[in-house]
Amino acid sequence: MWVPVRYRSGGGGRPKRKIYYRDHELDRVMDLQKKPSLILELKSIIQSQKSRSLLLRDLEKEVGFVKKWNFMNAIEKYPSIFYVGGGNRTPPFVRLAQKAEKIAGEEAEARESMEPILVKNLRKLLMLSVDCRVPLEKIKFVESGLGLPNGFEKTLIPKYPEFFSVKDVNGNACLLLESWDSSLAVSAREEKLASEGILASAGNPRKVRISKDGNYPGPHAFEMSFPAGFRPNMSYLEELEKWQKMEFPSPYLNARRFEIADPKARKRVVGVLHELLSLTMEKRMTSAQLDAFHSECFLPSKLLLCLIKHHGIFYITNKGSRSTVFLKEAYDGTNLIDKCPMLLFNDKFAALSGRGEISSSREMMPSTKHVY
């Protein structure tokens, strides 16, 4: 991906071009998730049938003609997951193999463990919006990324009337926050800094210069991870040091209180984007999903340029069918560092294909981060 950026030059020559450096590990994440996604989708289709099996002739009705062949290949390739039966007078069908059926039985427990996490994250999402409400259609647009079950507005929301309500606002069904909880108005970034003891030592500041990798141990700093090949010069690092040290308002304060021209307000926008991505299971969203919250979270009109400017924090990949934005600090190479119960279950089920379970901690996989 090339991003043209104009520079002023005394000689009046041709404007230079700035390269948007690729992160090959995060690009690879998009490739690695294709096979597990296919397996998990087929598992869900089979489990949704009353007989817990699916006639192969009905597969096209479920997924369409083109996609059908991908699923047929998966059925043939992974007999440890999918069992094909029938023949002669019985139409061929597919169901989960015995071991796969046993592991699939653990999904209910994983979903039960997820519920308090989902409720908390949904409350935080509403608290990020300026009016503490978000149209239901926008939440449904990102429901899979958040980990919400299908039909959450009918199953999950009614269980928590003290937190949520659904009301019509200007002809749109919206999810409203019923009560504000200050204990939830703490960003993922602040929680991490507190766990590392950085916020506790903020009252006793010491002189620390920013390192060449862009990181600075301060209470207002973001974790940076520059892409391989990027070599920041001294002027870049000096500007970054000023930005890292700059205080900024909490992403949970109402955006209407701030002038967008204020540098602190612009830094706060980075905090909002960081928090939105932190609320997802895999710490990533498509650019369209992120932009869907433009009006609710007062995101910048030039969202893409904002993300590119802060390429040490966010990464945009065009791998896959859609442009996807990653929160870089959440990954160690291709490995998502912290996984929720649902992702751990998905890994365990997908491991039946022979891929192997993906580790969920830094210690289990060598670091692929580069320090400059």
C-alpha positions as CSV (number, residue, x, y, z in Angstrom):
1,M,0.0,0.0,0.0
2,W,1.5,3.4,-1.0
3,V,0.3,6.5,0.6
4,P,1.3,9.8,-1.1
5,V,2.2,12.5,1.3
6,R,3.2,16.0,0.0
7,Y,6.2,17.7,1.5
8,R,7.2,21.3,1.0
9,S,10.7,21.7,-0.5
10,G,12.7,24.7,-1.1
11,G,13.8,23.5,-4.5
12,G,10.2,23.2,-5.8
13,G,10.9,19.6,-7.0
14,R,8.5,16.7,-7.3
15,P,6.7,15.9,-4.0
16,K,8.1,12.9,-2.2
17,R,6.1,9.7,-1.5
18,K,6.0,8.1,1.9
19,I,5.7,4.4,2.0
20,Y,3.1,2.7,4.2
21,Y,5.2,-0.2,5.5
22,R,3.6,-3.6,5.6
23,D,3.5,-5.8,8.7
24,H,3.8,-9.2,7.2
25,E,2.9,-11.0,10.4
26,L,-0.4,-9.2,10.7
27,D,-1.1,-9.7,7.0
28,R,-0.5,-13.4,7.6
29,V,-3.1,-13.4,10.4
30,M,-5.8,-12.9,7.8
31,D,-4.6,-15.9,5.8
32,L,-4.3,-18.1,8.9
33,Q,-7.9,-17.4,10.0
34,K,-9.5,-18.6,6.7
35,K,-9.4,-22.3,7.4
36,P,-10.7,-22.1,11.1
37,S,-13.4,-19.7,10.0
38,L,-14.6,-22.1,7.4
39,I,-14.6,-25.1,9.8
40,L,-16.4,-23.1,12.6
41,E,-19.0,-21.8,10.1
42,L,-19.8,-25.3,8.9
43,K,-19.9,-26.6,12.5
44,S,-22.6,-23.9,13.3
45,I,-24.6,-24.8,10.2
46,I,-24.6,-28.5,11.2
47,Q,-25.5,-27.7,14.8
48,S,-28.4,-25.5,13.7
49,Q,-30.2,-28.4,12.1
50,K,-32.7,-30.3,14.3
51,S,-31.2,-33.6,13.4
52,R,-27.6,-32.3,14.1
53,S,-26.8,-33.4,10.5
54,L,-27.1,-31.8,7.1
55,L,-28.0,-33.4,3.8
56,L,-25.2,-32.6,1.3
57,R,-27.8,-31.6,-1.3
58,D,-29.0,-28.9,1.1
59,L,-25.6,-27.3,1.6
60,E,-26.0,-25.0,-1.4
61,K,-29.2,-23.6,0.1
62,E,-27.3,-22.7,3.2
63,V,-24.2,-21.1,1.8
64,G,-24.8,-20.6,-2.0
65,F,-23.3,-22.3,-5.0
66,V,-19.8,-20.8,-5.0
67,K,-19.2,-21.2,-1.3
68,K,-20.6,-24.7,-1.3
69,W,-17.4,-26.1,-3.0
70,N,-15.2,-24.6,-0.2
71,F,-17.3,-26.4,2.4
72,M,-17.3,-29.7,0.3
73,N,-13.5,-29.5,0.2
74,A,-13.4,-29.0,4.0
75,I,-15.7,-32.0,4.6
76,E,-13.4,-34.2,2.5
77,K,-10.2,-32.8,3.9
78,Y,-11.1,-33.1,7.6
79,P,-12.6,-36.5,8.4
80,S,-11.6,-36.0,12.0
81,I,-14.1,-33.2,12.3
82,F,-16.8,-34.1,9.7
83,Y,-18.4,-37.5,9.2
84,V,-20.1,-38.3,5.9
85,G,-22.8,-41.0,6.0
86,G,-25.6,-42.2,3.9
87,G,-25.6,-43.9,0.5
88,N,-27.7,-46.4,-1.5
89,R,-31.2,-45.5,-0.5
90,T,-30.2,-42.9,2.1
91,P,-29.2,-39.4,0.8
92,P,-25.6,-38.5,1.8
93,F,-25.3,-36.3,4.9
94,V,-22.6,-34.7,7.0
95,R,-22.5,-34.5,10.8
96,L,-19.8,-33.8,13.4
97,A,-17.4,-36.7,14.0
98,Q,-17.5,-38.2,17.5
99,K,-14.5,-36.3,18.9
100,A,-15.6,-33.1,17.3
101,E,-19.1,-33.5,18.8
102,K,-17.6,-34.0,22.2
103,I,-15.5,-30.8,22.0
104,A,-18.5,-28.9,20.5
105,G,-20.3,-29.7,23.7
106,E,-17.9,-27.4,25.5
107,E,-19.2,-24.4,23.5
108,A,-22.1,-23.8,25.9
109,E,-19.7,-23.4,28.8
110,A,-17.5,-21.0,26.8
111,R,-20.6,-18.9,25.9
112,E,-21.7,-18.8,29.6
113,S,-18.2,-17.6,30.5
114,M,-18.4,-14.9,27.8
115,E,-21.7,-13.4,29.0
116,P,-20.4,-11.1,31.7
117,I,-17.6,-10.0,29.4
118,L,-20.1,-9.2,26.6
119,V,-22.3,-7.3,29.0
120,K,-19.4,-5.3,30.3
121,N,-18.0,-4.5,26.8
122,L,-21.5,-3.5,25.5
123,R,-21.9,-1.1,28.4
124,K,-18.5,0.4,27.7
125,L,-19.3,0.7,24.0
126,L,-22.5,2.7,24.9
127,M,-20.4,4.8,27.4
128,L,-18.0,5.8,24.6
129,S,-20.9,7.2,22.5
130,V,-21.8,10.8,23.0
131,D,-25.4,10.2,23.9
132,C,-24.9,6.7,25.5
133,R,-26.9,5.1,22.7
134,V,-26.1,3.3,19.5
135,P,-28.5,2.2,16.7
136,L,-29.1,-1.5,16.9
137,E,-28.2,-2.0,13.2
138,K,-24.7,-0.7,13.9
139,I,-24.2,-3.1,16.9
140,K,-25.4,-5.9,14.7
141,F,-22.9,-4.8,12.1
142,V,-20.1,-5.6,14.6
143,E,-21.8,-8.3,16.6
144,S,-19.5,-11.1,15.5
145,G,-16.4,-9.1,16.3
146,L,-17.7,-8.3,19.8
147,G,-18.6,-11.9,20.3
148,L,-22.4,-11.2,20.6
149,P,-24.7,-14.1,19.8
150,N,-27.1,-13.9,16.9
151,G,-30.4,-12.3,18.1
152,F,-28.6,-10.8,21.1
153,E,-31.3,-8.0,21.3
154,K,-33.9,-10.7,22.1
155,T,-31.8,-13.0,24.2
156,L,-29.1,-11.1,26.0
157,I,-30.5,-7.5,26.3
158,P,-33.8,-8.4,28.1
159,K,-31.8,-10.2,30.8
160,Y,-30.2,-6.9,31.9
161,P,-32.9,-4.2,32.1
162,E,-30.9,-2.4,34.8
163,F,-28.2,-1.8,32.1
164,F,-29.9,-1.6,28.7
165,S,-33.1,-0.7,27.0
166,V,-34.2,-0.6,23.4
167,K,-36.0,2.6,22.3
168,D,-37.1,4.2,19.0
169,V,-35.0,7.3,18.3
170,N,-36.0,9.3,15.2
171,G,-37.3,6.1,13.6
172,N,-34.3,4.0,14.5
173,A,-34.3,1.2,17.1
174,C,-31.4,2.2,19.4
175,L,-29.7,0.4,22.4
176,L,-29.6,2.8,25.3
177,L,-27.5,2.7,28.5
178,E,-29.7,2.8,31.5
179,S,-27.0,3.6,34.2
180,W,-23.5,5.1,34.1
181,D,-20.8,3.2,36.0
182,S,-17.7,5.2,36.7
183,S,-15.7,2.0,37.5
184,L,-16.1,1.0,33.8
185,A,-14.9,4.3,32.5
186,V,-11.3,3.1,32.5
187,S,-9.7,2.4,29.2
188,A,-7.8,-0.8,28.3
189,R,-4.7,1.3,28.0
190,E,-5.1,2.7,31.5
191,E,-5.7,-0.8,32.9
192,K,-2.5,-2.1,31.3
193,L,-0.4,0.9,32.5
194,A,-1.8,0.4,36.0
195,S,-0.9,-3.3,36.0
196,E,2.7,-2.4,35.0
197,G,2.8,0.2,37.8
198,I,3.3,3.1,35.5
199,L,0.2,5.0,36.6
200,A,1.1,4.6,40.3
201,S,4.5,6.2,39.7
202,A,3.1,9.0,37.6
203,G,3.1,11.4,40.5
204,N,6.9,11.2,40.8
205,P,8.0,11.9,37.2
206,R,11.6,11.3,36.2
207,K,13.4,12.5,33.1
208,V,13.2,9.7,30.5
209,R,13.8,10.2,26.8
210,I,11.8,8.3,24.3
211,S,13.6,5.3,22.9
212,K,14.2,4.6,19.2
213,D,11.3,2.2,19.0
214,G,8.9,5.1,19.9
215,N,8.0,3.8,23.4
216,Y,8.0,6.1,26.5
217,P,7.2,4.9,30.0
218,G,4.6,7.6,30.9
219,P,1.0,7.7,32.0
220,H,-0.2,9.4,28.8
221,A,1.8,7.2,26.3
222,F,0.7,4.5,23.9
223,E,2.6,1.4,23.2
224,M,4.4,1.6,19.8
225,S,5.5,-1.0,17.4
226,F,7.0,0.3,14.3
227,P,7.0,-1.9,11.2
228,A,10.2,-3.6,9.9
229,G,12.0,-1.3,7.6
230,F,10.8,1.9,9.2
231,R,13.7,4.0,10.5
232,P,12.5,7.2,12.3
233,N,14.8,10.1,12.3
234,M,15.6,12.4,15.3
235,S,13.0,15.1,14.4
236,Y,10.3,12.4,14.1
237,L,11.3,11.0,17.5
238,E,11.3,14.4,19.1
239,E,7.8,15.1,17.8
240,L,6.7,11.7,19.0
241,E,8.2,12.3,22.4
242,K,6.1,15.5,22.8
243,W,3.0,13.7,21.7
244,Q,3.6,10.7,24.0
245,K,4.1,13.1,27.0
246,M,1.0,15.2,26.2
247,E,-2.0,14.7,28.5
248,F,-5.3,14.0,26.9
249,P,-8.9,13.6,28.2
250,S,-10.4,10.2,28.8
251,P,-12.1,8.6,25.8
252,Y,-15.1,8.1,28.2
253,L,-15.7,11.9,28.5
254,N,-18.3,13.4,26.2
255,A,-16.6,14.4,22.9
256,R,-18.9,17.5,22.7
257,R,-16.8,19.1,25.4
258,F,-13.7,19.4,23.3
259,E,-12.6,21.4,20.3
260,I,-11.3,19.1,17.6
261,A,-8.6,21.6,16.7
262,D,-7.1,21.1,20.2
263,P,-4.1,18.7,20.0
264,K,-5.2,17.1,23.2
265,A,-8.6,16.4,21.7
266,R,-6.9,14.9,18.6
267,K,-4.9,12.6,20.9
268,R,-8.1,11.6,22.6
269,V,-9.5,10.4,19.3
270,V,-6.5,7.9,19.1
271,G,-7.6,6.8,22.6
272,V,-11.2,6.3,21.4
273,L,-10.0,4.2,18.4
274,H,-7.7,2.2,20.7
275,E,-10.6,1.5,23.1
276,L,-13.1,0.5,20.3
277,L,-10.6,-2.1,19.0
278,S,-9.9,-3.2,22.6
279,L,-13.6,-4.1,23.0
280,T,-13.5,-6.7,20.2
281,M,-12.5,-10.3,20.7
282,E,-9.7,-10.3,18.2
283,K,-8.7,-6.6,18.7
284,R,-9.5,-5.8,15.1
285,M,-12.3,-4.4,13.0
286,T,-12.8,-3.8,9.3
287,S,-12.4,-0.2,8.4
288,A,-16.1,0.0,7.5
289,Q,-17.1,-1.3,11.0
290,L,-14.8,1.2,12.7
291,D,-16.2,4.0,10.5
292,A,-19.8,3.0,11.4
293,F,-19.3,4.7,14.8
294,H,-18.2,7.9,13.2
295,S,-21.2,10.0,14.5
296,E,-21.6,8.2,17.9
297,C,-17.9,8.6,18.8
298,F,-17.1,11.8,16.9
299,L,-14.4,10.1,14.9
300,P,-12.3,12.2,12.4
301,S,-13.6,12.8,8.9
302,K,-10.3,11.6,7.6
303,L,-10.2,8.4,9.6
304,L,-7.9,6.5,7.3
305,L,-5.3,9.3,7.4
306,C,-5.5,9.3,11.2
307,L,-4.9,5.6,11.4
308,I,-2.0,5.8,8.9
309,K,-0.4,8.7,10.9
310,H,-0.4,6.5,14.0
311,H,1.0,3.5,12.3
312,G,3.0,2.5,15.5
313,I,-0.4,1.8,17.2
314,F,-2.7,0.7,14.4
315,Y,-2.1,-1.4,11.3
316,I,-4.3,-1.5,8.2
317,T,-4.2,-4.6,6.0
318,N,-5.9,-5.1,2.7
319,K,-5.5,-8.9,2.9
320,G,-8.8,-10.7,2.8
321,S,-12.1,-9.5,1.3
322,R,-12.1,-6.2,3.4
323,S,-9.7,-3.7,4.7
324,T,-9.0,-4.5,8.4
325,V,-7.6,-2.4,11.2
326,F,-5.5,-4.1,13.9
327,L,-4.5,-2.9,17.3
328,K,-0.8,-3.8,17.0
329,E,0.0,-4.2,20.7
330,A,-2.6,-7.0,21.0
331,Y,-0.4,-9.2,18.8
332,D,2.9,-10.9,19.1
333,G,3.7,-11.8,15.6
334,T,0.6,-13.7,14.3
335,N,-0.4,-14.6,17.8
336,L,-3.2,-12.8,19.7
337,I,-1.8,-12.3,23.2
338,D,-4.9,-12.5,25.3
339,K,-7.9,-14.6,24.3
340,C,-11.4,-14.7,25.7
341,P,-13.2,-18.0,26.5
342,M,-14.9,-18.1,23.1
343,L,-11.6,-17.8,21.1
344,L,-10.0,-20.4,23.3
345,F,-12.9,-22.8,22.4
346,N,-12.6,-21.9,18.7
347,D,-8.9,-22.7,18.8
348,K,-9.5,-26.0,20.5
349,F,-12.2,-27.0,17.9
350,A,-10.1,-25.9,14.9
351,A,-7.1,-27.8,16.3
352,L,-8.9,-31.0,15.3
353,S,-8.0,-30.2,11.7
354,G,-4.3,-30.8,12.7
355,R,-3.5,-27.1,12.8
356,G,-2.7,-27.2,16.5
357,E,-4.0,-24.8,19.1
358,I,-2.6,-21.3,19.0
359,S,-0.8,-20.2,22.1
360,S,-2.4,-17.3,24.0
361,S,0.6,-15.8,25.9
362,R,3.9,-14.1,25.0
363,E,5.9,-16.8,26.6
364,M,4.6,-19.6,24.4
365,M,5.8,-18.0,21.2
366,P,9.1,-16.2,20.4
367,S,8.7,-12.4,19.9
368,T,8.7,-11.1,16.3
369,K,8.8,-7.4,17.3
370,H,11.7,-5.4,16.0
371,V,13.4,-2.7,18.0
372,Y,15.2,0.1,16.3
